[in-house]
Amino acid sequence: MKACGVIAEYNPFHNGHRYQLAEARRMTNSDVMVVAMSGNFVQRGAPALLDKWTRAEIALRNGADIIVELPVLGSVQAADLFAKAGVRLLQAMQCDAFAFGAETGTSADFIAHNRLLREHEADIDRIFQTYRNDGRTYAAQLETAIAEVLRPQGSALSFTTPNNQLGLAYVRENEQFPEPMETAVVPRKGAGHHDDESADQEFASGTAIREWALHRRKETGQRDLGKFVPKETSEALRVRPLLDWDPYWGMLQHQLVLLSHAELRSIYQVEEGIEYRLKKEAEDALDFTAFIRRMKTKRWTWARLQRMCTYILLGITKAEAEAFQEKAGTIRLLGFTEAGRRYLNALKKNTETPIVTKLREPHTADLQLEIRSDRIYRLGAVATLEEQNFTRSLIYLRNGLQDPC
């Protein structure tokens, strides 16, 4: 069976995701679609709108065959480390191909651009160093250096959009493996990654859908999301707990006041002396958004601050992050279809990487960060959100119906 992998958040799952899965299956002629999906905290440094089990089941009902969980130290990361964790997981699942969405370019374009980057790495780094103190973000400085070096080489493909930047990071990581996966680029339809609005009648961005869903709970007369999302997502947004940073602000504020400067410095990505500002601003901010606005600078972007706040909320240390980057870890399976079950049965005979189907010893040691993170996630809606690990069974869809597993 040929397997194609996708790295995703599905926060929440919308029509664009369903289209991508169908197109990736067609383009790669694959029998099975494997999704490495973020757990209950996502890349931009925020709690997922819907919990991982709900999102996994929706994806399985709309084109995915296997859902494996991207660990929290892989999911809450900037593009390069997010890509590294996702591609590493798809390689462990022995995918033959992988696919991603992009605004422009083909797989050949991305591979060629990546090879140019590797060939001119020393020149890019030399020019990059000249911009280190100009007050811009790391990403902006690097983008300028790359453009200066590669423009004369004839690389016209734009990498200013989030999806193209992330796609290039996927390709760069995939090309480092002895046997790279076949690469498929699915052209994006409709709104861009961060767009708040969309004139398209079928596709809207995840950002817009999250905003509309959260506001709909508070107000009447909001948009009908049914034209942008599958019926399973529409139903989940109506009846399931919807989470953002609001219910976690008190917990984060408590941490920031309680921890000493030295203790904050031990947290992953707390650096450059920012622990002093964190403690100062936390006492007076009324909510999470106000706190981030107080903290934001050119160097400390909104996304970078949110990710750092997630690490503080979850108590993730620099030592834990270093240990994660050095090991392959354990694969956490969330669900599968009948086709996925057949692929998994063959995979288990040909891999040494543990695939956890039910959380119990001895594999809980490798999943302690996920267990801790899920417990904290659940505190945002403890009265209505089910336990996320030890009492959960795998999602198994056979002929579109869920069977006991």
C-alpha positions as CSV (number, residue, x, y, z in Angstrom):
1,M,0.0,0.0,0.0
2,K,1.3,3.4,-0.9
3,A,1.1,6.0,1.8
4,C,1.1,9.8,1.5
5,G,1.7,12.0,4.6
6,V,0.4,15.4,5.5
7,I,1.5,17.6,8.5
8,A,-1.5,19.5,9.8
9,E,-3.2,21.2,12.7
10,Y,-6.9,21.1,11.6
11,N,-7.7,24.0,13.9
12,P,-10.4,23.5,12.9
13,F,-10.8,21.2,9.9
14,H,-12.3,23.0,7.0
15,N,-13.1,22.6,3.3
16,G,-9.6,23.5,2.2
17,H,-8.2,20.6,4.3
18,R,-10.7,18.2,2.7
19,Y,-9.7,19.4,-0.7
20,Q,-6.0,19.0,0.1
21,L,-6.3,15.5,1.3
22,A,-8.3,14.5,-1.8
23,E,-5.8,16.2,-4.2
24,A,-2.8,14.8,-2.4
25,R,-4.2,11.3,-2.7
26,R,-4.9,11.8,-6.4
27,M,-1.6,13.5,-7.2
28,T,0.5,10.7,-5.5
29,N,-1.9,7.9,-6.4
30,S,-1.8,6.8,-2.7
31,D,-3.9,4.2,-1.0
32,V,-3.6,5.7,2.5
33,M,-3.4,9.2,3.8
34,V,-1.4,9.6,7.0
35,V,-1.8,12.8,9.0
36,A,0.8,14.0,11.6
37,M,-1.6,16.3,13.5
38,S,-0.8,18.8,16.3
39,G,-2.3,17.8,19.7
40,N,-4.1,20.2,22.0
41,F,-1.6,23.1,21.5
42,V,-0.8,24.4,18.1
43,Q,2.0,26.1,16.2
44,R,1.1,29.7,16.8
45,G,1.3,29.1,20.5
46,A,-2.3,28.7,21.5
47,P,-4.7,26.1,22.8
48,A,-6.5,24.3,19.9
49,L,-10.0,25.5,19.3
50,L,-11.3,21.9,19.5
51,D,-9.6,19.0,21.3
52,K,-7.4,16.5,19.4
53,W,-9.8,13.6,19.5
54,T,-12.6,15.7,18.0
55,R,-10.3,17.0,15.3
56,A,-8.9,13.5,14.6
57,E,-12.4,12.0,14.1
58,I,-13.5,14.8,11.8
59,A,-10.4,14.3,9.6
60,L,-10.9,10.6,9.4
61,R,-14.5,11.2,8.2
62,N,-13.2,13.5,5.5
63,G,-10.3,11.9,3.7
64,A,-7.6,10.9,6.3
65,D,-6.9,7.2,7.0
66,I,-4.4,7.4,9.9
67,I,-4.0,10.2,12.5
68,V,-0.8,10.3,14.6
69,E,-0.1,13.0,17.2
70,L,2.6,15.5,16.6
71,P,4.3,15.9,20.0
72,V,3.8,19.3,21.8
73,L,7.5,20.2,21.4
74,G,7.1,19.6,17.7
75,S,3.7,21.3,17.2
76,V,4.4,24.5,19.2
77,Q,7.4,25.7,17.2
78,A,8.6,28.1,14.5
79,A,8.5,26.7,10.9
80,D,11.9,25.0,10.8
81,L,11.4,22.9,14.0
82,F,7.7,22.3,13.3
83,A,8.8,20.9,9.9
84,K,11.6,18.8,11.4
85,A,9.2,17.1,13.9
86,G,6.5,16.6,11.3
87,V,8.7,15.2,8.6
88,R,10.5,13.0,11.1
89,L,7.1,11.5,12.2
90,L,6.0,10.9,8.6
91,Q,9.3,9.2,7.9
92,A,8.8,7.0,11.0
93,M,5.4,6.1,9.6
94,Q,7.3,5.0,6.4
95,C,5.3,7.3,4.1
96,D,6.2,7.0,0.4
97,A,5.2,10.6,-0.3
98,F,4.1,13.7,1.5
99,A,2.1,16.8,0.4
100,F,1.6,20.3,1.5
101,G,-0.4,23.4,0.4
102,A,1.3,26.4,-1.2
103,E,0.2,29.6,-2.8
104,T,2.6,29.3,-5.7
105,G,5.2,26.8,-7.1
106,T,5.5,23.1,-7.9
107,S,7.4,20.4,-6.1
108,A,10.3,20.9,-8.6
109,D,10.4,24.6,-7.7
110,F,10.6,24.0,-4.0
111,I,13.3,21.3,-4.4
112,A,15.4,23.5,-6.7
113,H,15.1,26.5,-4.4
114,N,16.2,24.3,-1.4
115,R,19.3,23.1,-3.3
116,L,20.2,26.7,-4.1
117,L,19.9,27.5,-0.4
118,R,22.3,24.7,0.5
119,E,24.8,25.6,-2.2
120,H,24.9,29.3,-1.1
121,E,24.5,28.7,2.7
122,A,27.9,30.4,3.5
123,D,27.1,33.5,1.5
124,I,23.6,33.8,3.0
125,D,25.0,33.5,6.5
126,R,27.7,36.1,5.8
127,I,25.1,38.7,4.6
128,F,22.6,37.7,7.3
129,Q,25.2,38.6,10.0
130,T,25.3,42.2,8.7
131,Y,21.6,42.6,9.5
132,R,21.7,41.2,13.0
133,N,21.4,44.5,14.8
134,D,19.0,46.4,12.6
135,G,16.0,45.8,14.9
136,R,14.0,43.5,12.6
137,T,12.9,40.0,13.4
138,Y,15.1,37.0,12.7
139,A,12.8,35.9,10.0
140,A,12.8,39.3,8.2
141,Q,16.6,39.5,8.4
142,L,17.1,36.0,7.0
143,E,14.5,36.6,4.2
144,T,16.5,39.7,3.1
145,A,19.8,37.8,3.1
146,I,18.3,35.0,1.1
147,A,16.8,37.3,-1.5
148,E,20.1,39.2,-2.0
149,V,22.0,35.9,-2.6
150,L,19.4,34.0,-4.7
151,R,17.9,36.7,-6.9
152,P,20.9,36.7,-9.2
153,Q,20.7,32.9,-9.4
154,G,17.3,33.2,-11.1
155,S,15.1,31.9,-8.2
156,A,11.8,33.9,-8.7
157,L,9.6,31.8,-6.4
158,S,8.2,33.9,-3.6
159,F,8.6,32.7,0.0
160,T,7.0,35.6,1.8
161,T,3.7,33.8,2.5
162,P,3.4,31.5,5.6
163,N,2.5,28.4,3.6
164,N,5.4,28.7,1.1
165,Q,7.8,29.3,4.0
166,L,6.5,26.3,5.8
167,G,6.6,24.2,2.6
168,L,10.2,25.1,2.0
169,A,11.0,24.0,5.6
170,Y,9.3,20.7,4.9
171,V,11.3,20.1,1.7
172,R,14.6,21.1,3.4
173,E,14.0,18.6,6.2
174,N,12.8,15.8,3.8
175,E,15.8,16.2,1.5
176,Q,18.1,15.4,4.5
177,F,16.9,11.8,4.7
178,P,18.7,9.1,2.9
179,E,15.5,8.2,1.1
180,P,13.4,11.4,0.8
181,M,9.7,11.1,0.4
182,E,8.1,12.0,-3.0
183,T,7.0,15.6,-2.7
184,A,3.5,16.9,-3.9
185,V,2.5,20.5,-3.7
186,V,-1.3,21.2,-3.6
187,P,-2.2,24.7,-4.8
188,R,-4.2,26.5,-2.1
189,K,-7.7,27.6,-2.8
190,G,-9.6,30.6,-1.3
191,A,-8.3,32.7,1.6
192,G,-4.7,32.9,2.7
193,H,-3.4,31.4,5.9
194,H,-4.1,34.4,8.1
195,D,-6.9,36.1,6.2
196,D,-9.8,37.2,8.3
197,E,-12.3,37.4,5.5
198,S,-13.0,35.5,2.3
199,A,-15.2,36.2,-0.7
200,D,-14.9,32.6,-1.7
201,Q,-18.1,30.6,-1.2
202,E,-16.4,27.4,-0.3
203,F,-13.0,28.1,1.2
204,A,-12.0,30.3,4.2
205,S,-8.9,30.5,6.4
206,G,-8.6,28.8,9.7
207,T,-8.1,32.2,11.3
208,A,-11.4,33.5,10.0
209,I,-13.3,30.4,11.0
210,R,-11.9,30.4,14.6
211,E,-12.9,34.1,15.0
212,W,-16.4,33.5,13.6
213,A,-16.9,30.4,15.8
214,L,-15.8,32.0,19.0
215,H,-17.9,35.1,18.3
216,R,-20.9,33.0,17.4
217,R,-21.0,31.6,20.9
218,K,-21.3,35.1,22.3
219,E,-23.5,36.8,19.7
220,T,-26.4,36.0,17.4
221,G,-26.6,36.6,13.7
222,Q,-23.0,35.5,13.0
223,R,-22.0,33.8,9.7
224,D,-23.2,30.4,8.7
225,L,-20.0,28.4,8.9
226,G,-21.6,25.4,7.1
227,K,-20.4,26.6,3.7
228,F,-16.8,26.7,4.8
229,V,-16.5,23.5,6.8
230,P,-17.8,19.9,6.6
231,K,-20.9,19.0,8.5
232,E,-18.9,17.2,11.2
233,T,-16.9,20.4,12.0
234,S,-20.0,22.6,11.9
235,E,-21.6,20.3,14.5
236,A,-18.5,20.2,16.7
237,L,-18.3,24.0,16.7
238,R,-21.9,24.1,17.8
239,V,-21.8,21.6,20.7
240,R,-18.1,21.0,21.7
241,P,-16.1,23.2,24.1
242,L,-14.2,25.9,22.1
243,L,-11.0,27.1,23.7
244,D,-8.6,30.0,23.2
245,W,-6.2,31.7,25.5
246,D,-8.9,33.5,27.6
247,P,-9.5,30.7,30.2
248,Y,-5.8,30.1,30.7
249,W,-4.7,33.7,31.4
250,G,-5.2,33.4,35.2
251,M,-3.0,30.2,35.2
252,L,-0.3,31.9,33.2
253,Q,-0.4,35.0,35.3
254,H,-0.1,32.9,38.4
255,Q,3.0,31.2,37.0
256,L,4.6,34.5,36.0
257,V,4.1,36.0,39.4
258,L,5.1,32.9,41.3
259,L,8.3,31.8,39.5
260,S,11.5,33.6,40.2
261,H,13.7,35.1,37.4
262,A,16.0,32.1,37.6
263,E,13.1,29.7,37.4
264,L,11.7,31.5,34.4
265,R,15.1,31.4,32.7
266,S,15.0,27.6,32.8
267,I,11.8,27.6,30.7
268,Y,12.3,26.8,27.0
269,Q,12.8,30.0,24.9
270,V,12.8,32.4,27.8
271,E,16.0,34.3,26.9
272,E,17.6,37.7,26.3
273,G,16.5,38.8,29.8
274,I,12.8,38.9,28.9
275,E,12.0,37.2,32.2
276,Y,12.2,40.6,33.9
277,R,9.6,42.2,31.6
278,L,7.4,39.1,31.8
279,K,7.1,39.4,35.6
280,K,6.7,43.2,35.5
281,E,3.9,43.3,32.8
282,A,2.0,40.2,34.1
283,E,0.9,42.0,37.3
284,D,-0.9,44.8,35.5
285,A,-2.3,43.2,32.3
286,L,-6.1,42.6,32.5
287,D,-6.1,39.7,30.0
288,F,-3.8,37.6,27.7
289,T,-4.3,39.9,24.7
290,A,-3.4,43.0,26.7
291,F,-0.4,41.2,28.1
292,I,1.0,40.3,24.7
293,R,0.4,43.9,23.5
294,R,2.5,45.1,26.4
295,M,5.2,42.6,25.6
296,K,5.3,42.9,21.7
297,T,8.4,44.5,20.0
298,K,9.9,44.2,16.6
299,R,12.2,41.4,17.9
300,W,9.6,39.7,20.1
301,T,6.7,39.0,17.6
302,W,3.2,38.0,18.6
303,A,3.7,34.4,17.6
304,R,7.1,34.1,19.3
305,L,5.6,35.5,22.5
306,Q,2.6,33.2,22.4
307,R,4.8,30.1,21.9
308,M,7.0,31.2,24.9
309,C,3.8,31.7,27.0
310,T,2.7,28.2,26.1
311,Y,6.0,26.8,27.3
312,I,5.6,28.7,30.6
313,L,2.0,27.6,31.0
314,L,3.0,23.9,30.4
315,G,6.2,24.2,32.4
316,I,8.4,23.0,29.5
317,T,12.1,23.5,30.3
318,K,15.1,23.9,28.1
319,A,16.4,20.5,29.3
320,E,13.1,18.8,28.1
321,A,13.3,20.6,24.8
322,E,16.9,19.5,24.2
323,A,16.0,15.9,25.1
324,F,13.1,15.9,22.6
325,Q,15.3,17.2,19.7
326,E,17.8,14.4,20.3
327,K,15.5,11.4,20.1
328,A,12.9,9.9,17.7
329,G,10.5,9.1,20.5
330,T,7.2,7.2,20.5
331,I,4.4,7.4,17.9
332,R,1.0,8.2,19.5
333,L,-1.8,6.8,17.4
334,L,-5.2,8.6,17.6
335,G,-7.3,6.9,15.0
336,F,-7.6,5.1,11.7
337,T,-10.0,3.8,9.0
338,E,-10.2,0.3,7.7
339,A,-7.6,1.1,5.0
340,G,-5.5,2.7,7.8
341,R,-5.8,-0.5,9.9
342,R,-4.4,-2.6,7.1
343,Y,-1.4,-0.3,6.6
344,L,-0.7,-0.2,10.3
345,N,-0.7,-4.0,10.5
346,A,2.0,-4.1,7.8
347,L,3.9,-1.2,9.3
348,K,4.2,-2.8,12.8
349,K,6.1,-5.7,11.2
350,N,8.7,-3.4,9.7
351,T,9.4,-0.8,12.3
352,E,11.2,-0.6,15.6
353,T,9.6,2.6,16.6
354,P,6.9,2.0,19.3
355,I,3.4,2.9,18.1
356,V,1.2,3.5,21.2
357,T,-2.4,2.5,20.7
358,K,-3.4,2.7,24.4
359,L,-1.7,4.8,27.0
360,R,0.0,2.5,29.6
361,E,3.4,1.6,30.8
362,P,6.2,1.4,29.7
363,H,5.5,4.1,27.0
364,T,4.1,6.7,29.3
365,A,7.7,7.9,30.1
366,D,8.1,9.1,26.5
367,L,4.7,10.9,26.6
368,Q,4.9,12.7,29.9
369,L,4.9,16.2,28.2
370,E,1.8,15.3,26.2
371,I,0.0,13.9,29.4
372,R,0.9,17.1,31.3
373,S,-0.1,19.4,28.5
374,D,-3.4,17.7,28.0
375,R,-4.2,17.9,31.7
376,I,-3.6,21.6,31.6
377,Y,-5.5,22.0,28.3
378,R,-8.5,20.3,30.0
379,L,-8.5,22.9,32.8
380,G,-9.8,25.4,30.3
381,A,-13.1,23.4,30.0
382,V,-12.9,20.8,32.8
383,A,-16.7,20.6,33.3
384,T,-17.4,19.6,29.7
385,L,-14.2,18.2,28.2
386,E,-13.4,14.5,28.5
387,E,-10.1,13.1,29.9
388,Q,-7.6,13.2,27.1
389,N,-5.4,10.1,27.6
390,F,-5.9,7.2,30.0
391,T,-9.6,6.6,29.4
392,R,-9.6,7.2,25.7
393,S,-9.9,4.5,23.1
394,L,-8.6,4.8,19.5
395,I,-11.0,6.1,16.9
396,Y,-11.7,3.3,14.4
397,L,-13.9,4.1,11.4
398,R,-15.0,1.2,9.3
399,N,-17.2,2.1,6.3
400,G,-17.7,5.5,7.8
401,L,-19.0,4.1,11.1
402,Q,-17.1,4.1,14.4
403,D,-16.4,0.7,15.8
404,P,-15.1,-0.2,19.3
405,C,-11.3,-0.5,19.4
